[in-house]
Amino acid sequence: MSSSAYPPVLTGLIKRLARLPGLGEKSAGRIAMYLLQAPAQEVEGLAEAIRRMKQEVRTCSRCFHFTDEDLCSICSDPARETGEICVVESTADLLAIEQSGAYKGRYHVLQGVLAPLDAVGPEDIRIGEFLKRLDEEKVSEVIIATNPSSEGEATAHYILRLLKSRPVRVSRIAYGIPMGGDLKYTDRVTLERAMKGRQAF
């Protein structure tokens, strides 16, 4: 059924849903039809959950992971004070490592990588805040877990240069992850081996 055959309000919803990652117009149409036939309470609950998420979820003031408090659950957990900070590109990468169960320290989410061709420099990601944490916290090891892409590697080497004069051990997760791969799509076993097999950088 062509989207033009739907009422305009339904067509507008389908177009909005189709913008979501992984959804095409057919999938968006199925979701819209489900919502149309679902009880009003369920649809209103979904709308309220989305509204609250936009209003209440923000970034942790320390590591920049998503949270609805000042500090995320990882930063506020005393058991995570291992002296290790794992540097990742995004919250999706943090969650992938967490699901592997191979790491029990804290994180720093850069919220991006260096990409000179796209005019993304060190001041555009959370590198300054990371260096400030090293000055304020008792950090014995920095684990660099940026993706093995050209941008991820450039970011890793930039951080390594910044840390050379600091009394901290620097390691890079092992290359169990394929070049050009993405942490959030890597299976649990590969991530666990990569974390356990990390090497001095």
N, CA, C and O atoms as a DFTB+ gen file, in Angstrom:
804 C
 N C O
     1  1       0.853      -1.209       0.000
     2  2       0.000       0.000       0.000
     3  2       0.878       1.244       0.000
     4  3       1.729       1.414       0.873
     5  1       0.669       2.101      -0.972
     6  2       1.445       3.337      -1.068
     7  2       1.122       4.257       0.096
     8  3      -0.017       4.322       0.558
     9  1       2.180       4.994       0.579
    10  2       1.959       5.901       1.702
    11  2       0.962       6.996       1.351
    12  3       0.355       7.593       2.240
    13  1       0.787       7.266       0.037
    14  2      -0.169       8.294      -0.378
    15  2      -1.609       7.832      -0.163
    16  3      -2.529       8.651      -0.159
    17  1      -1.812       6.512       0.018
    18  2      -3.160       5.980       0.244
    19  2      -3.568       6.107       1.709
    20  3      -4.737       5.915       2.041
    21  1      -2.614       6.430       2.596
    22  2      -2.928       6.617       4.011
    23  2      -3.485       8.016       4.248
    24  3      -3.235       8.921       3.452
    25  1      -4.237       8.206       5.332
    26  2      -4.620       9.578       5.715
    27  2      -3.355      10.401       5.976
    28  3      -2.334       9.839       6.373
    29  1      -3.400      11.710       5.763
    30  2      -2.205      12.552       5.914
    31  2      -1.511      12.427       7.277
    32  3      -0.281      12.431       7.340
    33  1      -2.281      12.316       8.366
    34  2      -1.672      12.201       9.697
    35  2      -0.861      10.920       9.804
    36  3       0.237      10.927      10.360
    37  1      -1.394       9.813       9.273
    38  2      -0.700       8.520       9.302
    39  2       0.528       8.554       8.395
    40  3       1.570       7.992       8.734
    41  1       0.407       9.205       7.257
    42  2       1.550       9.352       6.343
    43  2       2.678      10.119       7.029
    44  3       3.851       9.768       6.901
    45  1       2.309      11.164       7.756
    46  2       3.326      11.944       8.473
    47  2       4.045      11.112       9.521
    48  3       5.260      11.228       9.677
    49  1       3.293      10.259      10.254
    50  2       3.910       9.389      11.257
    51  2       4.850       8.392      10.603
    52  3       5.953       8.166      11.099
    53  1       4.430       7.794       9.497
    54  2       5.269       6.809       8.791
    55  2       6.573       7.458       8.335
    56  3       7.642       6.859       8.455
    57  1       6.488       8.663       7.822
    58  2       7.703       9.356       7.366
    59  2       8.655       9.630       8.526
    60  3       9.872       9.522       8.374
    61  1       8.098       9.984       9.687
    62  2       8.942      10.226      10.858
    63  2       9.588       8.926      11.339
    64  3      10.779       8.894      11.652
    65  1       8.797       7.864      11.395
    66  2       9.333       6.569      11.841
    67  2      10.403       6.052      10.876
    68  3      11.378       5.435      11.305
    69  1      10.227       6.299       9.590
    70  2      11.174       5.807       8.583
    71  2      12.546       6.469       8.705
    72  3      13.527       5.969       8.156
    73  1      12.616       7.595       9.425
    74  2      13.917       8.253       9.631
    75  2      14.749       7.549      10.694
    76  3      15.953       7.787      10.791
    77  1      14.125       6.683      11.495
    78  2      14.861       5.987      12.549
    79  2      15.837       4.994      11.941
    80  3      15.540       4.402      10.904
    81  1      17.018       4.794      12.573
    82  2      18.017       3.870      12.040
    83  2      17.453       2.456      11.902
    84  3      16.818       1.940      12.822
    85  1      17.687       1.845      10.761
    86  2      17.277       0.455      10.549
    87  2      15.836       0.281      10.103
    88  3      15.390      -0.844       9.875
    89  1      15.106       1.374       9.976
    90  2      13.707       1.277       9.541
    91  2      13.537       1.853       8.147
    92  3      13.965       2.973       7.867
    93  1      12.912       1.080       7.282
    94  2      12.524       1.580       5.972
    95  2      11.058       1.954       6.012
    96  3      10.429       1.905       7.069
    97  1      10.506       2.330       4.861
    98  2       9.112       2.770       4.837
    99  2       8.149       1.629       5.154
   100  3       7.113       1.853       5.782
   101  1       8.480       0.396       4.722
   102  2       7.586      -0.737       4.999
   103  2       7.537      -1.039       6.495
   104  3       6.458      -1.223       7.060
   105  1       8.703      -1.089       7.134
   106  2       8.743      -1.342       8.581
   107  2       8.044      -0.225       9.337
   108  3       7.303      -0.472      10.289
   109  1       8.288       1.007       8.903
   110  2       7.634       2.158       9.543
   111  2       6.119       2.055       9.392
   112  3       5.380       2.392      10.317
   113  1       5.656       1.595       8.244
   114  2       4.225       1.423       8.021
   115  2       3.629       0.381       8.950
   116  3       2.528       0.565       9.471
   117  1       4.364      -0.730       9.164
   118  2       3.877      -1.781      10.072
   119  2       3.793      -1.261      11.508
   120  3       2.831      -1.545      12.221
   121  1       4.808      -0.498      11.928
   122  2       4.799       0.058      13.284
   123  2       3.647       1.046      13.442
   124  3       2.958       1.046      14.463
   125  1       3.440       1.888      12.427
   126  2       2.349       2.865      12.483
   127  2       0.998       2.161      12.581
   128  3       0.127       2.595      13.336
   129  1       0.816       1.080      11.823
   130  2      -0.448       0.335      11.873
   131  2      -0.630      -0.329      13.238
   132  3      -1.745      -0.392      13.756
   133  1       0.463      -0.824      13.820
   134  2       0.378      -1.418      15.162
   135  2      -0.059      -0.358      16.178
   136  3      -0.944      -0.598      17.000
   137  1       0.574       0.811      16.108
   138  2       0.239       1.893      17.039
   139  2      -1.210       2.356      16.861
   140  3      -1.890       2.687      17.833
   141  1      -1.665       2.373      15.623
   142  2      -3.033       2.799      15.341
   143  2      -4.046       1.862      15.995
   144  3      -5.099       2.298      16.460
   145  1      -3.713       0.563      16.026
   146  2      -4.654      -0.428      16.548
   147  2      -4.417      -0.739      18.028
   148  3      -5.236      -1.416      18.651
   149  1      -3.311      -0.257      18.599
   150  2      -2.997      -0.525      20.007
   151  2      -3.918       0.290      20.915
   152  3      -4.466       1.311      20.499
   153  1      -4.085      -0.170      22.162
   154  2      -4.885       0.614      23.112
   155  2      -4.287       2.004      23.305
   156  3      -3.068       2.175      23.268
   157  1      -5.148       2.986      23.511
   158  2      -4.695       4.371      23.672
   159  2      -3.706       4.507      24.820
   160  3      -2.764       5.296      24.740
   161  1      -3.915       3.740      25.892
   162  2      -3.030       3.818      27.061
   163  2      -1.595       3.405      26.708
   164  3      -0.634       4.000      27.194
   165  1      -1.465       2.379      25.857
   166  2      -0.129       1.922      25.456
   167  2       0.577       2.970      24.601
   168  3       1.765       3.234      24.785
   169  1      -0.150       3.553      23.682
   170  2       0.435       4.571      22.801
   171  2       0.804       5.816      23.599
   172  3       1.864       6.404      23.386
   173  1      -0.069       6.215      24.516
   174  2       0.225       7.382      25.351
   175  2       1.416       7.122      26.268
   176  3       2.203       8.028      26.543
   177  1       1.546       5.876      26.743
   178  2       2.698       5.509      27.571
   179  2       3.993       5.605      26.793
   180  3       5.002       6.075      27.318
   181  1       3.973       5.155      25.525
   182  2       5.155       5.256      24.665
   183  2       5.519       6.719      24.418
   184  3       6.687       7.097      24.505
   185  1       4.521       7.533      24.112
   186  2       4.772       8.962      23.871
   187  2       5.346       9.632      25.118
   188  3       6.244      10.468      25.018
   189  1       4.828       9.268      26.289
   190  2       5.314       9.838      27.542
   191  2       6.754       9.402      27.825
   192  3       7.573      10.196      28.288
   193  1       7.054       8.125      27.540
   194  2       8.422       7.624      27.746
   195  2       9.417       8.367      26.858
   196  3      10.521       8.689      27.298
   197  1       9.037       8.638      25.627
   198  2       9.907       9.379      24.709
   199  2      10.083      10.816      25.198
   200  3      11.191      11.351      25.174
   201  1       8.987      11.440      25.642
   202  2       9.062      12.813      26.146
   203  2       9.967      12.904      27.365
   204  3      10.801      13.804      27.458
   205  1       9.803      11.960      28.314
   206  2      10.626      11.967      29.526
   207  2      12.094      11.716      29.196
   208  3      12.981      12.320      29.799
   209  1      12.352      10.824      28.239
   210  2      13.727      10.545      27.837
   211  2      14.417      11.808      27.333
   212  3      15.568      12.072      27.681
   213  1      13.717      12.584      26.516
   214  2      14.298      13.818      25.981
   215  2      14.490      14.871      27.064
   216  3      15.432      15.661      26.997
   217  1      13.621      14.891      28.050
   218  2      13.707      15.897      29.112
   219  2      14.695      15.530      30.202
   220  3      15.363      16.409      30.745
   221  1      14.803      14.247      30.537
   222  2      15.526      13.834      31.741
   223  2      16.887      13.201      31.505
   224  3      17.753      13.279      32.376
   225  1      17.101      12.579      30.357
   226  2      18.381      11.912      30.117
   227  2      19.405      12.929      29.640
   228  3      19.148      13.702      28.718
   229  1      20.572      12.919      30.279
   230  2      21.660      13.829      29.915
   231  2      22.964      13.057      30.034
   232  3      22.952      11.845      30.253
   233  1      24.078      13.741      29.892
   234  2      25.358      13.061      30.009
   235  2      25.909      13.194      31.420
   236  3      25.712      14.210      32.087
   237  1      26.598      12.159      31.860
   238  2      27.259      12.145      33.162
   239  2      28.272      13.287      33.217
   240  3      29.005      13.513      32.254
   241  1      28.315      14.000      34.325
   242  2      29.223      15.149      34.440
   243  2      30.687      14.727      34.516
   244  3      31.582      15.560      34.378
   245  1      30.932      13.434      34.736
   246  2      32.313      12.952      34.834
   247  2      32.771      12.222      33.567
   248  3      33.812      12.556      33.001
   249  1      32.003      11.235      33.124
   250  2      32.484      10.392      32.013
   251  2      31.745      10.608      30.697
   252  3      32.211      10.147      29.655
   253  1      30.588      11.308      30.716
   254  2      29.797      11.648      29.534
   255  2      29.023      10.472      28.945
   256  3      28.624      10.492      27.781
   257  1      28.815       9.433      29.788
   258  2      27.869       8.364      29.473
   259  2      26.473       8.932      29.742
   260  3      26.345       9.911      30.477
   261  1      25.427       8.339      29.162
   262  2      24.072       8.835      29.398
   263  2      23.582       8.460      30.792
   264  3      23.875       7.372      31.286
   265  1      22.832       9.366      31.427
   266  2      22.311       9.148      32.764
   267  2      21.127      10.076      32.992
   268  3      20.906      11.013      32.225
   269  1      20.357       9.808      34.064
   270  2      19.320      10.757      34.456
   271  2      19.665      11.402      35.799
   272  3      18.836      12.073      36.414
   273  1      20.911      11.183      36.243
   274  2      21.434      11.809      37.459
   275  2      22.666      12.633      37.079
   276  3      23.052      12.675      35.911
   277  1      23.285      13.290      38.072
   278  2      24.517      14.034      37.788
   279  2      25.634      13.081      37.379
   280  3      26.349      13.322      36.406
   281  1      25.775      11.977      38.152
   282  2      26.756      10.939      37.827
   283  2      26.029       9.684      37.370
   284  3      24.968       9.354      37.899
   285  1      26.590       8.987      36.396
   286  2      25.986       7.735      35.942
   287  2      26.207       6.637      36.986
   288  3      26.960       6.829      37.941
   289  1      25.558       5.503      36.804
   290  2      25.646       4.404      37.772
   291  2      27.060       3.832      37.861
   292  3      27.441       3.294      38.900
   293  1      27.838       3.940      36.790
   294  2      29.209       3.421      36.802
   295  2      30.119       4.343      37.601
   296  3      30.890       3.878      38.441
   297  1      30.038       5.629      37.348
   298  2      30.887       6.587      38.066
   299  2      30.546       6.668      39.550
   300  3      31.422       6.947      40.369
   301  1      29.293       6.430      39.906
   302  2      28.892       6.527      41.308
   303  2      29.083       5.222      42.080
   304  3      28.793       5.163      43.275
   305  1      29.563       4.186      41.413
   306  2      29.781       2.883      42.059
   307  2      31.194       2.822      42.634
   308  3      32.156       2.803      41.866
   309  1      31.355       2.790      43.967
   310  2      32.702       2.746      44.577
   311  2      33.510       1.529      44.140
   312  3      34.739       1.586      44.109
   313  1      32.843       0.439      43.804
   314  2      33.538      -0.781      43.382
   315  2      34.256      -0.600      42.045
   316  3      35.133      -1.390      41.695
   317  1      33.878       0.447      41.296
   318  2      34.520       0.674      39.991
   319  2      35.781       1.521      40.120
   320  3      36.404       1.844      39.109
   321  1      36.173       1.889      41.345
   322  2      37.390       2.678      41.554
   323  2      38.617       1.771      41.498
   324  3      39.250       1.494      42.518
   325  1      38.937       1.318      40.298
   326  2      40.062       0.388      40.110
   327  2      41.341       1.108      39.697
   328  3      42.403       0.490      39.622
   329  1      41.248       2.414      39.428
   330  2      42.396       3.157      38.916
   331  2      42.510       3.076      37.406
   332  3      43.438       3.631      36.818
   333  1      41.551       2.374      36.765
   334  2      41.564       2.233      35.308
   335  2      40.472       3.089      34.685
   336  3      39.358       3.165      35.204
   337  1      40.797       3.730      33.574
   338  2      39.800       4.439      32.773
   339  2      39.890       3.903      31.349
   340  3      40.953       3.925      30.728
   341  1      38.766       3.425      30.846
   342  2      38.681       2.926      29.475
   343  2      38.076       4.026      28.610
   344  3      36.956       4.476      28.855
   345  1      38.819       4.453      27.606
   346  2      38.383       5.548      26.729
   347  2      37.680       4.968      25.505
   348  3      38.271       4.202      24.744
   349  1      36.416       5.338      25.324
   350  2      35.630       4.847      24.192
   351  2      35.073       6.015      23.384
   352  3      35.041       7.154      23.850
   353  1      34.640       5.712      22.179
   354  2      34.110       6.752      21.299
   355  2      32.692       7.159      21.674
   356  3      32.352       8.341      21.627
   357  1      31.860       6.181      22.048
   358  2      30.439       6.457      22.251
   359  2      29.864       5.611      23.372
   360  3      30.479       4.643      23.818
   361  1      28.676       5.989      23.821
   362  2      27.974       5.202      24.827
   363  2      27.667       3.802      24.294
   364  3      27.689       2.836      25.057
   365  1      27.381       3.679      23.001
   366  2      27.117       2.357      22.425
   367  2      28.331       1.446      22.605
   368  3      28.171       0.256      22.874
   369  1      29.544       1.990      22.460
   370  2      30.759       1.198      22.656
   371  2      30.929       0.825      24.127
   372  3      31.327      -0.296      24.445
   373  1      30.626       1.766      25.025
   374  2      30.681       1.495      26.468
   375  2      29.752       0.335      26.812
   376  3      30.146      -0.582      27.533
   377  1      28.535       0.369      26.305
   378  2      27.557      -0.680      26.607
   379  2      28.000      -2.032      26.055
   380  3      27.754      -3.067      26.673
   381  1      28.650      -2.024      24.900
   382  2      29.141      -3.276      24.332
   383  2      30.195      -3.905      25.237
   384  3      30.178      -5.116      25.458
   385  1      31.117      -3.090      25.765
   386  2      32.150      -3.600      26.673
   387  2      31.520      -4.072      27.980
   388  3      31.896      -5.115      28.514
   389  1      30.561      -3.303      28.492
   390  2      29.869      -3.692      29.728
   391  2      29.194      -5.051      29.576
   392  3      29.252      -5.876      30.488
   393  1      28.560      -5.287      28.439
   394  2      27.858      -6.552      28.210
   395  2      28.817      -7.731      28.129
   396  3      28.418      -8.870      28.371
   397  1      30.089      -7.469      27.788
   398  2      31.076      -8.561      27.740
   399  2      31.435      -9.038      29.135
   400  3      31.855     -10.181      29.313
   401  1      31.271      -8.159      30.141
   402  2      31.607      -8.509      31.514
   403  2      33.097      -8.594      31.780
   404  3      33.505      -9.073      32.838
   405  1      33.924      -8.137      30.837
   406  2      35.370      -8.304      30.943
   407  2      36.077      -7.138      31.616
   408  3      37.284      -7.203      31.847
   409  1      35.350      -6.075      31.934
   410  2      35.995      -4.880      32.470
   411  2      35.180      -4.334      33.637
   412  3      33.956      -4.231      33.549
   413  1      35.857      -3.984      34.730
   414  2      35.170      -3.535      35.940
   415  2      35.610      -2.147      36.408
   416  3      35.314      -1.753      37.536
   417  1      36.311      -1.407      35.553
   418  2      36.747      -0.067      35.921
   419  2      35.763       0.987      35.444
   420  3      34.580       0.712      35.245
   421  1      36.274       2.200      35.263
   422  2      35.447       3.312      34.810
   423  2      35.757       3.659      33.354
   424  3      36.697       3.131      32.760
   425  1      34.959       4.541      32.805
   426  2      35.053       4.898      31.388
   427  2      35.194       6.407      31.196
   428  3      34.957       7.208      32.100
   429  1      35.589       6.750      29.976
   430  2      35.478       8.128      29.519
   431  2      34.968       8.068      28.082
   432  3      35.609       7.483      27.209
   433  1      33.811       8.678      27.851
   434  2      33.184       8.659      26.525
   435  2      33.571       9.930      25.773
   436  3      33.208      11.032      26.183
   437  1      34.299       9.775      24.687
   438  2      34.774      10.930      23.917
   439  2      33.651      11.623      23.153
   440  3      33.755      12.807      22.831
   441  1      32.589      10.897      22.864
   442  2      31.483      11.413      22.049
   443  2      31.962      11.830      20.665
   444  3      31.574      12.873      20.138
   445  1      32.808      10.994      20.096
   446  2      33.294      11.238      18.742
   447  2      34.748      10.831      18.591
   448  3      35.364      10.322      19.528
   449  1      35.285      11.059      17.412
   450  2      36.691      10.782      17.114
   451  2      37.257      11.926      16.285
   452  3      36.512      12.712      15.700
   453  1      38.575      12.010      16.240
   454  2      39.219      13.020      15.398
   455  2      38.966      12.684      13.934
   456  3      39.189      11.554      13.500
   457  1      38.507      13.660      13.188
   458  2      38.221      13.464      11.764
   459  2      38.511      14.772      11.040
   460  3      37.595      15.549      10.769
   461  1      39.774      15.017      10.726
   462  2      40.165      16.294      10.101
   463  2      39.395      16.625       8.819
   464  3      39.105      17.790       8.549
   465  1      39.069      15.599       8.036
   466  2      38.345      15.848       6.781
   467  2      36.937      16.377       7.042
   468  3      36.351      17.059       6.202
   469  1      36.402      16.049       8.225
   470  2      35.076      16.549       8.608
   471  2      35.172      17.716       9.587
   472  3      34.181      18.109      10.202
   473  1      36.378      18.262       9.721
   474  2      36.637      19.408      10.609
   475  2      36.332      19.096      12.071
   476  3      35.879      19.968      12.813
   477  1      36.580      17.850      12.486
   478  2      36.408      17.467      13.890
   479  2      37.794      17.377      14.521
   480  3      38.566      16.467      14.219
   481  1      38.100      18.330      15.397
   482  2      39.400      18.372      16.061
   483  2      39.291      18.013      17.526
   484  3      38.201      17.693      18.001
   485  1      40.409      18.058      18.266
   486  2      40.420      17.695      19.691
   487  2      39.442      18.500      20.537
   488  3      38.901      17.993      21.520
   489  1      39.217      19.750      20.157
   490  2      38.305      20.600      20.939
   491  2      36.839      20.232      20.717
   492  3      35.966      20.707      21.443
   493  1      36.561      19.387      19.717
   494  2      35.179      19.002      19.406
   495  2      34.746      17.719      20.106
   496  3      33.564      17.378      20.101
   497  1      35.702      17.004      20.712
   498  2      35.369      15.806      21.472
   499  2      35.883      15.989      22.903
   500  3      36.511      17.003      23.210
   501  1      35.622      15.023      23.772
   502  2      35.848      15.212      25.206
   503  2      37.274      14.880      25.664
   504  3      37.459      14.224      26.689
   505  1      38.272      15.330      24.912
   506  2      39.659      15.066      25.286
   507  2      40.104      15.992      26.414
   508  3      40.807      15.554      27.324
   509  1      39.708      17.263      26.370
   510  2      40.067      18.206      27.436
   511  2      39.537      17.755      28.780
   512  3      40.238      17.834      29.788
   513  1      38.302      17.283      28.799
   514  2      37.696      16.794      30.040
   515  2      38.402      15.525      30.529
   516  3      38.527      15.296      31.732
   517  1      38.856      14.712      29.586
   518  2      39.591      13.499      29.944
   519  2      40.904      13.852      30.654
   520  3      41.232      13.261      31.683
   521  1      41.646      14.806      30.110
   522  2      42.907      15.211      30.724
   523  2      42.669      15.813      32.111
   524  3      43.475      15.623      33.022
   525  1      41.575      16.530      32.263
   526  2      41.232      17.089      33.570
   527  2      40.982      15.982      34.584
   528  3      41.382      16.096      35.742
   529  1      40.325      14.919      34.156
   530  2      40.090      13.779      35.049
   531  2      41.399      13.150      35.509
   532  3      41.527      12.743      36.663
   533  1      42.366      13.074      34.608
   534  2      43.658      12.498      34.983
   535  2      44.346      13.336      36.055
   536  3      45.066      12.802      36.900
   537  1      44.125      14.640      36.020
   538  2      44.703      15.530      37.041
   539  2      43.992      15.393      38.382
   540  3      44.600      15.586      39.435
   541  1      42.713      15.060      38.341
   542  2      41.901      15.060      39.562
   543  2      41.707      13.683      40.192
   544  3      41.450      13.591      41.393
   545  1      41.823      12.616      39.410
   546  2      41.565      11.275      39.913
   547  2      42.855      10.462      39.997
   548  3      43.843      10.768      39.330
   549  1      42.826       9.437      40.819
   550  2      43.975       8.532      40.948
   551  2      43.879       7.476      39.845
   552  3      43.245       6.435      40.016
   553  1      44.518       7.765      38.717
   554  2      44.452       6.873      37.558
   555  2      45.800       6.200      37.366
   556  3      46.828       6.865      37.245
   557  1      45.783       4.866      37.339
   558  2      47.028       4.116      37.150
   559  2      47.153       3.580      35.725
   560  3      48.260       3.345      35.240
   561  1      46.009       3.386      35.052
   562  2      46.051       2.860      33.684
   563  2      44.947       3.473      32.842
   564  3      43.809       3.615      33.288
   565  1      45.303       3.835      31.613
   566  2      44.338       4.282      30.620
   567  2      44.274       3.208      29.541
   568  3      45.287       2.858      28.935
   569  1      43.077       2.694      29.312
   570  2      42.862       1.689      28.264
   571  2      42.173       2.386      27.100
   572  3      41.055       2.882      27.244
   573  1      42.827       2.426      25.962
   574  2      42.241       3.081      24.796
   575  2      41.458       2.044      23.999
   576  3      42.014       1.065      23.501
   577  1      40.150       2.286      23.893
   578  2      39.266       1.330      23.220
   579  2      38.480       2.011      22.104
   580  3      37.288       1.764      21.925
   581  1      39.172       2.877      21.353
   582  2      38.536       3.457      20.174
   583  2      38.463       2.380      19.103
   584  3      39.218       1.408      19.137
   585  1      37.557       2.555      18.158
   586  2      37.364       1.551      17.110
   587  2      38.593       1.453      16.195
   588  3      39.303       2.440      16.001
   589  1      38.842       0.268      15.638
   590  2      40.001       0.100      14.757
   591  2      39.746       0.622      13.336
   592  3      39.981      -0.082      12.354
   593  1      39.267       1.852      13.247
   594  2      39.090       2.544      11.970
   595  2      40.210       3.572      11.856
   596  3      40.959       3.779      12.811
   597  1      40.332       4.213      10.706
   598  2      41.408       5.209      10.552
   599  2      41.213       6.360      11.537
   600  3      42.188       6.860      12.098
   601  1      39.962       6.790      11.756
   602  2      39.694       7.871      12.710
   603  2      39.952       7.416      14.143
   604  3      40.507       8.160      14.952
   605  1      39.538       6.174      14.450
   606  2      39.775       5.630      15.790
   607  2      41.249       5.494      16.099
   608  3      41.687       5.779      17.213
   609  1      42.023       5.053      15.105
   610  2      43.467       4.923      15.290
   611  2      44.128       6.287      15.456
   612  3      45.017       6.452      16.291
   613  1      43.697       7.260      14.663
   614  2      44.255       8.617      14.776
   615  2      43.972       9.193      16.160
   616  3      44.828       9.848      16.755
   617  1      42.777       8.946      16.664
   618  2      42.403       9.432      17.996
   619  2      43.235       8.741      19.064
   620  3      43.691       9.385      20.008
   621  1      43.437       7.428      18.924
   622  2      44.241       6.668      19.887
   623  2      45.674       7.197      19.935
   624  3      46.235       7.377      21.016
   625  1      46.261       7.444      18.775
   626  2      47.645       7.933      18.736
   627  2      47.746       9.361      19.277
   628  3      48.746       9.718      19.900
   629  1      46.732      10.162      19.043
   630  2      46.729      11.527      19.589
   631  2      46.704      11.471      21.121
   632  3      47.458      12.188      21.780
   633  1      45.847      10.630      21.681
   634  2      45.768      10.485      23.138
   635  2      47.090       9.955      23.687
   636  3      47.564      10.418      24.724
   637  1      47.681       8.990      22.997
   638  2      48.971       8.439      23.443
   639  2      50.027       9.533      23.538
   640  3      50.786       9.571      24.507
   641  1      50.087      10.422      22.551
   642  2      51.063      11.520      22.577
   643  2      50.819      12.426      23.789
   644  3      51.764      12.881      24.432
   645  1      49.548      12.680      24.091
   646  2      49.223      13.538      25.229
   647  2      49.619      12.905      26.563
   648  3      49.897      13.613      27.531
   649  1      49.643      11.585      26.612
   650  2      49.884      10.881      27.872
   651  2      51.349      10.512      28.096
   652  3      51.706      10.033      29.172
   653  1      52.193      10.728      27.100
   654  2      53.590      10.284      27.206
   655  2      54.321      10.853      28.411
   656  3      55.160      10.172      29.001
   657  1      54.019      12.073      28.781
   658  2      54.735      12.713      29.896
   659  2      54.055      12.464      31.241
   660  3      54.515      12.969      32.265
   661  1      52.977      11.702      31.252
   662  2      52.235      11.453      32.494
   663  2      52.593      10.096      33.080
   664  3      52.858       9.150      32.337
   665  1      52.605       9.992      34.402
   666  2      52.960       8.726      35.056
   667  2      51.785       7.754      35.085
   668  3      51.284       7.404      36.154
   669  1      51.356       7.327      33.918
   670  2      50.213       6.423      33.822
   671  2      50.507       5.366      32.752
   672  3      51.085       5.671      31.709
   673  1      50.106       4.139      33.020
   674  2      50.275       3.066      32.038
   675  2      49.199       3.236      30.966
   676  3      48.037       3.502      31.275
   677  1      49.598       3.080      29.712
   678  2      48.642       3.207      28.612
   679  2      48.607       1.895      27.853
   680  3      49.650       1.373      27.461
   681  1      47.405       1.355      27.642
   682  2      47.259       0.125      26.865
   683  2      46.169       0.325      25.817
   684  3      45.347       1.237      25.910
   685  1      46.188      -0.538      24.837
   686  2      45.195      -0.504      23.740
   687  2      44.535      -1.868      23.717
   688  3      45.222      -2.882      23.839
   689  1      43.206      -1.921      23.563
   690  2      42.572      -3.232      23.527
   691  2      43.157      -4.041      22.371
   692  3      43.515      -3.489      21.330
   693  1      43.248      -5.362      22.570
   694  2      43.854      -6.240      21.577
   695  2      43.023      -6.242      20.291
   696  3      41.834      -5.924      20.293
   697  1      43.686      -6.608      19.206
   698  2      43.027      -6.561      17.912
   699  2      42.238      -7.823      17.607
   700  3      42.443      -8.461      16.574
   701  1      41.337      -8.177      18.509
   702  2      40.410      -9.254      18.208
   703  2      39.251      -8.713      17.390
   704  3      38.422      -9.477      16.895
   705  1      39.194      -7.390      17.247
   706  2      38.113      -6.742      16.506
   707  2      38.638      -6.415      15.104
   708  3      39.717      -5.835      14.986
   709  1      37.921      -6.762      14.056
   710  2      38.431      -6.558      12.702
   711  2      38.611      -5.089      12.354
   712  3      37.857      -4.235      12.821
   713  1      39.615      -4.799      11.530
   714  2      39.866      -3.433      11.071
   715  2      38.632      -2.924      10.327
   716  3      38.082      -3.608       9.465
   717  1      38.218      -1.723      10.677
   718  2      37.015      -1.158      10.064
   719  2      35.741      -1.581      10.762
   720  3      34.645      -1.174      10.377
   721  1      35.895      -2.427      11.823
   722  2      34.730      -2.896      12.556
   723  2      34.225      -1.842      13.527
   724  3      34.808      -0.765      13.656
   725  1      33.134      -2.167      14.207
   726  2      32.496      -1.251      15.131
   727  2      32.214      -1.996      16.421
   728  3      31.611      -3.069      16.395
   729  1      32.646      -1.437      17.567
   730  2      32.499      -2.139      18.848
   731  2      31.068      -2.562      19.131
   732  3      30.837      -3.661      19.637
   733  1      30.113      -1.713      18.815
   734  2      28.727      -2.023      19.195
   735  2      28.157      -3.206      18.419
   736  3      27.120      -3.748      18.803
   737  1      28.820      -3.620      17.324
   738  2      28.348      -4.771      16.557
   739  2      29.225      -6.005      16.771
   740  3      29.022      -7.029      16.120
   741  1      30.196      -5.912      17.678
   742  2      31.112      -7.014      17.929
   743  2      30.522      -7.970      18.960
   744  3      29.915      -7.535      19.939
   745  1      30.702      -9.282      18.739
   746  2      30.118     -10.258      19.650
   747  2      30.820     -10.251      21.008
   748  3      31.941      -9.760      21.140
   749  1      30.143     -10.802      22.004
   750  2      30.596     -10.744      23.387
   751  2      31.957     -11.420      23.582
   752  3      32.822     -10.878      24.271
   753  1      32.150     -12.598      22.981
   754  2      33.407     -13.343      23.170
   755  2      34.588     -12.571      22.609
   756  3      35.642     -12.497      23.241
   757  1      34.417     -11.992      21.418
   758  2      35.501     -11.209      20.806
   759  2      35.849     -10.007      21.680
   760  3      37.025      -9.698      21.873
   761  1      34.834      -9.331      22.205
   762  2      35.083      -8.184      23.073
   763  2      35.789      -8.605      24.359
   764  3      36.691      -7.911      24.829
   765  1      35.382      -9.741      24.927
   766  2      36.011     -10.209      26.161
   767  2      37.485     -10.531      25.925
   768  3      38.337     -10.189      26.746
   769  1      37.786     -11.185      24.807
   770  2      39.190     -11.515      24.486
   771  2      39.997     -10.252      24.213
   772  3      41.161     -10.150      24.599
   773  1      39.366      -9.292      23.544
   774  2      40.064      -8.045      23.247
   775  2      40.431      -7.293      24.525
   776  3      41.523      -6.734      24.630
   777  1      39.510      -7.281      25.498
   778  2      39.781      -6.602      26.760
   779  2      40.854      -7.346      27.558
   780  3      41.763      -6.719      28.102
   781  1      40.755      -8.670      27.632
   782  2      41.721      -9.445      28.408
   783  2      43.104      -9.458      27.774
   784  3      44.116      -9.575      28.464
   785  1      43.135      -9.336      26.444
   786  2      44.420      -9.399      25.730
   787  2      44.990      -8.037      25.398
   788  3      45.838      -7.926      24.512
   789  1      44.548      -7.001      26.084
   790  2      45.074      -5.659      25.783
   791  2      46.570      -5.609      26.070
   792  3      47.074      -6.309      26.947
   793  1      47.271      -4.764      25.311
   794  2      48.719      -4.675      25.397
   795  2      49.165      -3.252      25.666
   796  3      48.444      -2.298      25.372
   797  1      50.363      -3.114      26.230
   798  2      50.917      -1.786      26.456
   799  2      51.029      -1.072      25.110
   800  3      51.348      -1.684      24.090
   801  1      50.764       0.214      25.128
   802  2      50.726       1.010      23.881
   803  2      51.983       1.850      23.760
   804  3      52.142       2.586      22.786
